[in-house]
């Protein structure tokens, strides 16, 4: 299944923009900088990049706490971050949570490893108190060296939320915007996924321009349209996908047929 919306590394397509995002986040982690923000429209592949980063760096003495949904209060987000690190029951009292987390961070640092917190869908953080707790986490240091790096990712409104919080904004070392694919990248993306799945020639050349126009270069939309296109071509007993199939698949998704 070449167009599943799953974060399987072999399907990761390195457009110039995605490669740059990966490189910048890698630099932040390896340099042990405090905070990096990745933002962009829904469906452009932010989660995919974060999962690839986690997969790659988990093999290199980095310990991750991954939060896919930060819609929590300030105590709840501390509990989830700590639980993901230590994997045992976390106390309810905020002071006890922080004691547990600080001990884990110090022990990890002594072991020569570094802790990374990834917060996905960070635009869903509503409370200023949550941003303040996250900012305070970045103050954990040993011998003036930070023991935690934070990567936040979210839709474009995340940039506005952070910009309005001056104290938190000061902790951001780097921000990067992930953009949709351009026309050529849309074609290369589809062919890459088909090649990984075993048949790169199943889409006719006439498909790619119309696919770009309909999807806007958004990876999630490309996946959805292509998946339905394969099903449509199969039901019509076609050996390839053409532009008419792409249009029909798009109409099906939009509920127009």
C-alpha positions as CSV (number, residue, x, y, z in Angstrom):
1,X,0.0,0.0,0.0
2,X,2.1,2.9,-1.2
3,X,-0.1,5.8,0.0
4,X,-1.0,5.0,3.5
5,X,-0.8,8.0,5.9
6,X,1.7,6.1,8.1
7,X,5.1,7.2,9.2
8,X,7.1,4.3,7.7
9,X,10.7,5.4,7.2
10,X,11.2,3.7,3.8
11,X,8.4,5.9,2.4
12,X,10.0,9.2,3.6
13,X,10.5,11.5,0.6
14,X,13.3,14.0,1.0
15,X,12.2,17.1,-0.9
16,X,14.6,20.0,-0.5
17,X,12.3,21.5,2.1
18,X,11.9,18.3,4.1
19,X,15.6,17.6,3.9
20,X,16.3,21.1,5.3
21,X,13.9,20.6,8.1
22,X,15.5,17.3,9.0
23,X,19.0,18.8,8.9
24,X,18.0,21.8,11.1
25,X,16.3,19.6,13.7
26,X,19.3,17.3,13.7
27,X,21.6,20.2,14.4
28,X,19.5,21.3,17.3
29,X,19.6,17.9,18.8
30,X,23.2,17.2,18.3
31,X,24.2,20.7,19.5
32,X,21.9,20.2,22.6
33,X,20.2,23.6,21.9
34,X,17.1,24.3,24.0
35,X,14.2,24.7,21.6
36,X,13.3,24.3,17.9
37,X,9.9,25.0,16.3
38,X,8.7,23.3,13.1
39,X,5.4,24.7,11.7
40,X,3.4,24.5,8.5
41,X,0.0,23.6,7.1
42,X,-1.8,20.5,8.0
43,X,-0.7,17.4,6.1
44,X,2.7,18.6,4.9
45,X,4.7,15.9,6.7
46,X,5.7,17.4,10.1
47,X,4.8,14.3,12.0
48,X,6.7,12.1,9.5
49,X,9.9,14.2,9.9
50,X,9.6,14.0,13.7
51,X,9.1,10.2,13.6
52,X,12.1,9.8,11.3
53,X,14.2,12.0,13.7
54,X,13.1,9.9,16.7
55,X,13.8,6.7,14.9
56,X,17.3,7.8,13.8
57,X,18.4,9.4,17.0
58,X,17.1,6.8,19.4
59,X,20.0,4.7,18.1
60,X,22.5,7.4,19.0
61,X,22.3,7.8,22.8
62,X,19.3,10.1,22.7
63,X,16.2,9.4,24.9
64,X,12.8,10.7,23.6
65,X,9.5,11.7,25.1
66,X,7.0,12.0,22.3
67,X,3.7,13.8,22.9
68,X,1.2,13.5,19.9
69,X,-1.5,15.5,21.7
70,X,-0.6,18.3,24.1
71,X,-4.2,19.3,24.9
72,X,-3.5,19.1,28.6
73,X,-3.1,21.4,31.6
74,X,0.3,22.2,33.0
75,X,0.4,19.3,35.4
76,X,-0.9,16.9,32.8
77,X,1.8,17.7,30.3
78,X,4.5,17.3,32.9
79,X,3.1,13.9,33.8
80,X,3.0,12.7,30.2
81,X,6.5,14.0,29.5
82,X,7.9,12.3,32.6
83,X,6.0,9.0,32.0
84,X,7.3,8.7,28.5
85,X,10.8,8.9,29.8
86,X,10.6,6.7,32.9
87,X,7.8,4.3,31.9
88,X,6.3,3.8,35.4
89,X,3.5,5.3,37.4
90,X,3.9,9.0,37.9
91,X,2.8,10.8,41.1
92,X,-0.1,13.3,41.0
93,X,1.6,16.1,42.9
94,X,3.5,18.6,40.7
95,X,6.5,18.8,43.0
96,X,6.9,15.0,43.1
97,X,6.6,14.9,39.3
98,X,9.4,17.5,38.9
99,X,11.5,15.6,41.4
100,X,11.1,12.4,39.4
101,X,11.8,14.1,36.1
102,X,14.9,15.9,37.4
103,X,16.3,12.7,38.8
104,X,15.8,11.0,35.4
105,X,17.4,13.9,33.5
106,X,20.4,13.9,35.8
107,X,20.8,10.1,35.7
108,X,20.5,10.2,31.9
109,X,23.1,12.9,31.6
110,X,25.6,10.9,33.8
111,X,25.1,8.0,31.4
112,X,26.3,10.2,28.5
113,X,22.8,10.4,26.9
114,X,20.6,13.4,26.1
115,X,16.9,13.8,26.6
116,X,14.6,15.2,23.8
117,X,11.0,16.2,24.2
118,X,8.9,16.2,21.0
119,X,5.6,18.0,21.2
120,X,3.4,17.4,18.1
121,X,0.2,19.4,17.3
122,X,1.5,22.1,19.6
123,X,-1.0,24.6,18.2
124,X,-3.5,22.9,20.5
125,X,-1.8,24.2,23.6
126,X,-4.2,26.8,25.0
127,X,-2.9,27.7,28.4
128,X,-0.1,30.2,29.0
129,X,0.6,28.1,32.1
130,X,1.6,25.2,29.9
131,X,4.0,27.3,27.9
132,X,5.5,28.5,31.2
133,X,6.0,24.9,32.5
134,X,7.7,24.0,29.2
135,X,9.9,27.0,29.5
136,X,10.9,26.1,33.0
137,X,11.8,22.6,31.9
138,X,14.4,24.1,29.6
139,X,16.1,25.6,32.7
140,X,17.3,22.1,33.8
141,X,21.1,22.2,33.5
142,X,24.1,20.4,34.9
143,X,27.4,22.4,35.1
144,X,25.7,25.1,33.0
145,X,24.9,22.6,30.2
146,X,21.3,21.9,29.2
147,X,20.0,18.4,29.8
148,X,16.9,18.6,27.7
149,X,16.1,19.7,24.1
150,X,12.6,20.4,23.0
151,X,11.1,20.2,19.5
152,X,7.7,21.7,18.9
153,X,5.7,21.1,15.8
154,X,2.3,22.5,14.7
155,X,0.2,24.2,12.2
156,X,0.9,27.8,11.2
157,X,-1.0,29.3,14.1
158,X,1.7,27.9,16.5
159,X,4.1,30.6,15.2
160,X,1.6,33.3,16.3
161,X,1.1,31.7,19.7
162,X,4.8,31.6,20.4
163,X,5.4,35.1,19.1
164,X,2.8,36.5,21.6
165,X,4.7,34.8,24.5
166,X,7.8,36.9,24.8
167,X,9.5,34.8,27.5
168,X,9.0,31.6,25.7
169,X,10.0,33.1,22.4
170,X,13.4,34.0,23.9
171,X,14.1,30.3,24.3
172,X,13.5,29.4,20.6
173,X,16.9,28.8,19.0
174,X,15.5,28.1,15.5
175,X,12.2,28.0,13.7
176,X,11.5,26.5,10.3
177,X,8.4,26.4,8.1
178,X,7.6,23.2,6.2
179,X,5.9,24.0,2.9
180,X,3.8,21.9,0.5
181,X,5.5,20.2,-2.4
182,X,5.9,22.1,-5.6
183,X,4.7,20.6,-9.0
184,X,7.9,18.7,-9.6
185,X,8.2,17.4,-6.1
186,X,4.6,16.2,-6.2
187,X,5.5,14.0,-9.2
188,X,8.7,12.8,-7.5
189,X,6.9,12.0,-4.3
190,X,4.3,9.8,-6.0
191,X,7.0,8.0,-8.0
192,X,9.2,7.5,-4.9
193,X,6.3,5.9,-3.0
194,X,5.3,3.7,-5.9
195,X,8.9,2.6,-6.3
196,X,9.2,1.6,-2.7
197,X,5.9,-0.3,-3.0
198,X,7.2,-2.1,-6.1
199,X,5.7,-0.5,-9.3
200,X,6.8,3.1,-10.2
201,X,5.1,3.1,-13.6
202,X,1.5,2.6,-12.7
203,X,0.6,6.3,-12.9
204,X,0.6,7.9,-16.4
205,X,2.5,11.2,-16.8
206,X,-0.8,13.0,-17.5
207,X,-1.7,12.4,-13.8
208,X,0.8,14.6,-12.1
209,X,-0.2,18.1,-13.2
210,X,-3.8,17.5,-12.3
211,X,-2.8,15.8,-9.0
212,X,-0.7,18.8,-8.0
213,X,-3.6,21.2,-8.9
214,X,-6.1,19.2,-6.8
215,X,-3.9,18.5,-3.8
216,X,-2.0,21.8,-3.6
217,X,1.1,19.8,-3.0
218,X,-0.1,18.7,0.5
219,X,1.3,15.2,1.1
220,X,-1.8,14.0,3.0
221,X,-4.1,15.0,0.1
222,X,-1.8,13.4,-2.4
223,X,-1.9,10.2,-0.4
224,X,-5.7,10.2,-0.2
225,X,-6.3,11.0,-3.9
226,X,-3.7,8.4,-5.0
227,X,-5.1,5.7,-2.8
228,X,-8.7,6.2,-4.1
229,X,-7.3,6.4,-7.6
230,X,-5.7,3.0,-7.3
231,X,-9.0,1.6,-6.1
232,X,-10.9,3.3,-8.9
233,X,-8.5,2.0,-11.6
234,X,-8.8,-1.5,-10.1
235,X,-12.6,-1.5,-10.2
236,X,-12.5,-0.3,-13.8
237,X,-10.0,-3.1,-14.6
238,X,-7.4,-0.5,-15.8
239,X,-3.7,-1.4,-15.8
240,X,-2.6,2.3,-15.2
241,X,-4.0,5.4,-13.5
242,X,-4.8,8.3,-15.9
243,X,-5.8,11.9,-15.3
244,X,-9.6,11.0,-15.6
245,X,-9.2,8.5,-12.8
246,X,-7.5,11.1,-10.7
247,X,-10.4,13.5,-11.2
248,X,-12.9,10.8,-10.4
249,X,-11.1,9.8,-7.2
250,X,-11.0,13.5,-6.1
251,X,-14.7,13.9,-6.8
252,X,-15.4,10.7,-4.7
253,X,-13.4,12.1,-1.8
254,X,-15.2,15.4,-2.0
255,X,-18.6,13.6,-2.1
256,X,-19.4,14.9,-5.5
257,X,-20.2,11.5,-7.1
